[in-house]
Amino acid sequence: MPLSRHSRIRSYQSKTFVEKRQRRSLVGVGLFLICAASWAFALSRLSSLEYLSIEGIEIYGADQDIIPAIQSAVSNAIQGSYLGLFSKSNALIYPRKTIMAAVVGASPRILSVDISRDGRQTLAVSVTEKTAAALVCAGLPDFDQNGALQADDDCYAADASGLIFKKISAGEDSALIRYYAQELPDDRSAIGMQATSTAEFTGLQSFIAGVKPSGIRPEAVLMKDAGEYELYADPLIVVYFNDKAGLPAELADLTAFWSRMVSAAAAGGEPQSFEYIDLRYGSNVFYR
């Protein structure tokens, strides 16, 4: 059925209205984009002002030998811009988390880091270095003629996970237990390596911690293949053990044996002395 004259006029008016509304919408969107671009350009220029740029980096809490690496990491982290518009070196919008990650990655010796602004144009980077949980040494332990463990030049500090993070000099941190890993390189290339798996390392640390209250004075552990170990205690006693039954079971056997022997020695009035204690055969403990 053909449209009436009134219907044609209404149809024409509806199309005109829709077209006008679309044009207004397009104009609105265009104006919004122009305003947004203007603001972005203005903020971009503002973020690049020398007055607001980071000009100084102060490092606190780190040893002098790793400060250059930290400064380089911070400098690299504030290069460039966000989205190609806003300068990362702006003191108001610098990438704090990125800088923190870069600093932690600058050296395996760094435990934690905090970033703050010191004044208008200086970043203060506060570093906490790791504390050694144990020493890890290359090669084999060395004893003098009296059975005393000798200082070693090829030892490193390791954190609680077994990560080697620092070369140490002979005699440094001498109170810490030493783990001897025969395959460990004897140069600084070992820094950043795991002494062994974290599970094995923490298991050995728990074993050593459990041994000490009994009165045994552990000094070093030789880590051999296939979960075999030798513990050297002062005065020189060699304790042979492995992880086949689990280190907690080995620890229980050792402490029970030691307690019995201490009691027997006290009752007999004789000093206690061993060359070795062997825990590798289940609950049967062999000794000499």
N, C-alpha and C positions, 0 to 999 in steps of 0.2 A: 504494500500500500504506500503511495507517495506521501512524503511529509507535507504537512500544512505549512503555510507561510510563517505562522507563529512558531512552529516547531523548528523550522530552518533557522529562524533568528536566534532562538534559544541555543541551538546547537552551535551556531557561529559564536555566540557570546561565551559559551562554555569553553570552546577551544581557545578563544582569545584570552580568557581568564587564566587558563592553565599555562598558556605560553608566557603571559606576563609574570605569573608566579614562578615559573622556571627561570625566566630571565633575572627576576629579583634574587632567587636563590643562588644563581651563578654569580651575580654581582656580589652578594654577601660572602660567598665562599672566596671569591677573588680578593675582596677587601680583607678578609680574615688572613688569607695567605700572605698578602702584602704586609699586613701588620706584623704577623708572626715572623716573616723574613726580616723585617726591619728591626724587630726586637732582638732576633737571633744575631743579626749583624752587629747591633749596638753592644749586646752582651759579649759577643766574641771579641770585639775591639776592646771592650772594658777589661775582659779577662787577660788580655795580652799587654796591658799597661805595665810599664816597668815599675811603677809605684807599687803594684800588687804582686810582682813576680818574686819567687823565692831566689834569694841571692846567696844565702849561706846555709851550710849543713854542719851541725855540731853533733859529734858522736860521744856518748858517755857510756862507761862501763865495759868497754872492749879493750883488749890488749892492743898495744901499738902495732903489732905485726898484721892484724886483720882490719885495722881502720881504713886503709886505702881501698880494700875490697868492698867494705860497707859503703864508703862514700861513692864509689863507682856504681854500686847497685842502686843507691838512692838517686843519683844523677840520671841514670838510664830510665828509672821508673817515672820521672817527671818530664821526660822528653815527649814531644808530640802534643796531640790535642784530642779531646773527646769529639767524635763525629766530624772531625776536621774543622771544628769551630772554636771550641773552648780550650784554652791552654791548660795543660796539666801542671804547669809550673806556677799557676796562680795560687797564692797563699791561702785563698778562701776555699778553693775547690780541688786541692791537690788529692791524688788518689791514695788515701791513707792505707787501705788494705793491700793495695798492690805494692806499695813501698815496704810494708811489713813483711810480705811474702818474699820480696826480693832480698831483703836484709837477712832473713832466716836462711835463704838459699845461698847467701854469699859465703858462708862458712859452716861446716858441720859442728863447730864449737858453740854456736849460738843456740841457746835454749828458748829465749823469748825476746820480744822487742816491743817497745812502745814508742809511738810517734806523737809529738805535740808541736805547737808553734811557739817559738821563743821570740817574742817581739813581732813585728809586722812581716819581715821578710826572711826569717831564719827558721829552719826546721831543727828541732831537737830530737835526736834518735837515741833512746836509752836502751842499752843492750844488757841482757843477763847471760853470762856464759855458763856452760854446763859444768857441773862438778863431777869428777871422775868417780864411778862406782867400783871400778876395778882396773887393773892394768892388763894389757894383752901384749905378750912378748913373742918375738920370732925365735925359732930354734928350740933348744933344750935348756933346762935349768942347769946352773953350774953351782957346785958346792966346794967349799974349801976343805982342808984335811980334817977339820973339826966338825964337818957336817953342816956348816952355816951356809945359807943361801947367799950367793954373791949378787951384787948390784949388776944390772944389765943395761947396756946402751941401746938395745933394740926393743924398747918397750913403748907402748902407747897408752894414753888414757882412753877408756871406753865408758860410754854412758850406761844407764840402766837397761837399755835394750841390746847392748853389745855392740853399738856403733862406735867405731874408732874415730876419735875426733881431734887428737892432738898427740904430737911426738913429745916425749918427756926425756929429761936427762937422767943419767944413772943416779939412783938413790932418791929421786923425787917421788913423793907419794909412796914411800917405802912401807907404810903401814897397810896398804891395800893388798888384797889377794892378787896374785899374778896368775894369769892363764897363759900357758905356753902353747902356741899353735904352730906346728912345724912348717906348714905350708904358707905362713904369712910372709910377705916380702919384708926385707929388713931395711927398707928405705921409706921415704915419706909418701910413696904411692899407696901405702896401706890406709892413709887417712881418708875417711869416707866409706871404708869397707865395713862389713859386719864381721866380727870376730868368728861368729858362727850364727846359727839361726837364733832369733830372739827367744824362742821356746827353750832351746838347749841352754842358752846363756842364763836366763832367769831361773831355770831349774837348778843349774849349778850354783847360782848365787844363793838360792834357798837352802841347798844342801850345806854350803859353807856356813851360812847363818845358823843352821841347826846344829852344826858340829861345835861351834864355839862355846856354848854354855856348858858342855860336858867337861871342859877343861883341856881339850885338844886345841893346840894353837896352829891352825892351818896357815901356810905361807904361800903355797903355789899348787897349781893343778896342771898336769900335762894332759892335754886333750889329744887322744889318739884316734885311730879309725874305728868305725863301727860302734860308737858309743862306749868305748873303753877309756878309763881315766886312771891317773895316778895322782894321789894327793900327798904332798910333802908337808909334814908338820914339824914343829920345833919342840923339843930336840928331834933330830932327824928320825922320823918314822915315815915309812912309805905305806899308804893305804891304797890297795888296789880295789877298784869298784867299777861297775858298769850300770847301764840303764835298762838292762833286760827285764828286771823285775820292777823297775821304776825307782827313781832316786829316793822318794820318800821311804820305800821299804828298805833300801840300802842304809839310809840314815838311821832308821829305827834299829836295825841290826847292829850298826856301829855303836850307837849310844848305849844300847843295852849291854853289849859286850864290854864296852869301856867302863860302865858303872860297876859291873861284876868284878872286873879286874882291879879297879881302884879299891873296892871294898876288900878284896882278897889280899891286896898288897898292904892295906892298912892293918888288917887283922894279923898278918904274918910279920909285920914290922920290917918289911923289905921294900926297897925302892922299886918302882915300876919301870920296866924298860922293854922296848920292842924294837926289832929291826923292821918288821913289816906286819901288816894286818891285811888279810885278804877276804873281801866280802863277796866275791864273784860266784859263790856256790850256794845260792839260796840262803837259808837261815843258818847254815854251817859256816862258822867263822874260823879261818885258819890264821895262825900267827907264829912268829918266832921272836 
